[in-house]
Amino acid sequence: MSAAFSFALTATDGAARSGVISTPRGEIRTPAFMPVGTAATVKAMMPESVRATGADILLGNTYHLMLRPTAERIARLGGLHRFMNWERPILTDSGGFQVMSLAELRKLTEEGVTFRSHIDGSRHRLTPERSMEIQKLLGSDIVMCFDECPALPADDKRVAESMRLSMRWAARSKEAFGDRPGHALFGIQQGGVTQELRAESAEALRAIGFDGYAIGGLAVGEGQEAMFGVLDYAPGMLPEDKPRYLMGVGKPDDIVGAVARGVDMMDCVLPSRSGRTGQAFTRRGTVNIKNARHANDPRPLDEDCTCPACRNYSRAYLHHVFRAQEIISSMLLTWHNLHYFQEIMGGMRAAIAEGRFAAWQAAFHAGRAEGDI
Ligand SMILES: CNc1nc2c(CC[C@H]3O[C@H](OC)[C@H](OC)[C@@H](OC)[C@@H]3OC)c3nc(N)[nH]c(=O)c3cc2[nH]1
């Protein structure tokens, strides 16, 4: 266990990289997929099951936890790791994105954001300083700067103004974060899909100096082509020796394309949320288990998958428990999806380390069919 936070690149293959982030709570193998545990739980999963899927780190959420049960209560109870029984690394988002997408009656000023809780209508304020305080109370290992992520489409003027506000907030976040050995603060690049604005944001973040750099402002409706267009240049604008984290991504082919372009870390609700809505991701494509065609199918979701759902249950059974709205349906499909996402990450880490990423990527795409398989 390292007392400090550090990142070591172990191999590169084209723009793709593999490495290890060392933290006092354990190592994170990169490229890494981080399951989302918004309200102190990865929905439908026990923490030991999340670990069994291969996850080294999971996510918590400042916005949700500040509203319920409050960061102060979690701190009094020993912090988020103890509270949710996950002793490995935790990354928490800063709350800005969630306020803009979830809260009501939001008011944005230079100071920060005031809003009403979507849970009980109570009034709250988030600023860079308060976001740092909340993430410190939670005890998260990787803290995100408080930023503003503009909804797309937005004109260049709006994107530029929003990015520059986020850069001022990044400086305030760094100031408020202080010096916390073993804990990391990540800056978040903004700038929409405009290369000059992305460059300006990257320079601003470099000048402040962070332990890692996130690519924000994507996966907000721009589509895969536009996102990849930004990823063709944005990762290279960020310090090469620090982790690069693409926020909110994505589908399996988004993840592979992002790693191919130099991304080290990603998070997305997709595998867990889809697990609850009956969508299973497999190496041959997607299974929508609610479709009648699966009602009599004795085969597993994926013959080559070693997860508990695929080892022990048929599509017919999964179809049945989904239709019957049984809790085990969410448990099994979420476990399968998280297991499969981690299998993609493990395959890419090995392929990059062995210099065969292009072949791995070609095989990944060759095996996939569109539509319900
Ligand atoms: C989907 N496209 C997507 N998600 C972006 C998130 C949020 C990630 C967040 O997305 C959910 O919150 C809504 C997750 O909870 C459900 C959070 O996990 C705890 C996760 O936190 C990292 C962004 N967060 C910040 N701070 N800044 C961003 O620019 C940004 C961009 C995103 N694009």
The ligand as an ORCA input file, in Angstrom:
! r2SCAN-3c Opt
* xyz 0 1
  C     -23.259     10.703    -18.732
  N     -22.449     11.697    -19.382
  C     -21.714     12.532    -18.615
  N     -21.644     12.462    -17.256
  C     -20.856     13.509    -16.893
  C     -20.491     13.917    -15.614
  C     -21.052     13.228    -14.411
  C     -20.483     11.900    -14.151
  C     -21.448     11.363    -13.080
  O     -22.591     10.820    -13.782
  C     -23.662     10.412    -12.934
  O     -24.214     11.504    -12.252
  C     -24.973     12.283    -13.181
  C     -23.175      9.390    -11.929
  O     -24.181      9.162    -10.946
  C     -25.359      8.603    -11.459
  C     -21.924      9.879    -11.223
  O     -21.366      8.811    -10.491
  C     -21.254      9.008     -9.125
  C     -20.854     10.341    -12.189
  O     -19.814     10.945    -11.405
  C     -18.513     10.847    -11.914
  C     -19.693     15.075    -15.477
  N     -19.341     15.504    -14.201
  C     -18.644     16.645    -14.081
  N     -18.308     17.107    -12.858
  N     -18.235     17.396    -15.176
  C     -18.504     16.987    -16.438
  O     -18.135     17.708    -17.412
  C     -19.281     15.776    -16.622
  C     -19.614     15.320    -17.924
  C     -20.421     14.184    -18.030
  N     -20.956     13.548    -19.106
*
